[in-house]
Amino acid sequence: MKRNKINKRKIKSLQTIAQRTYGLQKERIGKHTYRTAKVHFEDFEDHMMRTTALLDVCILALESEGKFYSKILSHKSGDIAIQQALELVIQLLPHEDISKYQQLIHILEEDVEALGLPKKLKKLIKMNADEKEKNI
């Protein structure tokens, strides 16, 4: 009787653990299923420091004959390990943030040649520039 209660409690505990959303999560993109992991950064400085550290490791690996991969992957070359680290760095780059930043700069600088500048704003900027030329 006591053993049955213990087993039920174990099963309940295991189910609770299994329902947590930690670790690699399945994500379906198109026809492919990937495992995704979350990486938390305190701020942009923390993000840049960690990304830079990954790049530094790649540089050290390229400059030396040392092996930076585990014994389990000993059949892989060091170049593959470096390539994968560089691919990770590329994935960690804040592409959307960079794009938004560039759009903000184009608007503030009134760059009418920039792609993505709203048409109405572009028209207003050109009209303003034309008026300034007429006044000169």
Secondary structure, DSSP 8 states (H G I E B T S, - for coil): -HHHHHHHHHHHHHHHHHHS--S-EEEEETTEEEEE-----SSHHHHHHHHHHHHHHHHHHHHS----S-GGGTTS-HHHHHHHHHHHHHHHS-HHHHHHHHHHHHHHTT-TTSTT--HHHHHHHHHHHHHHHHH-
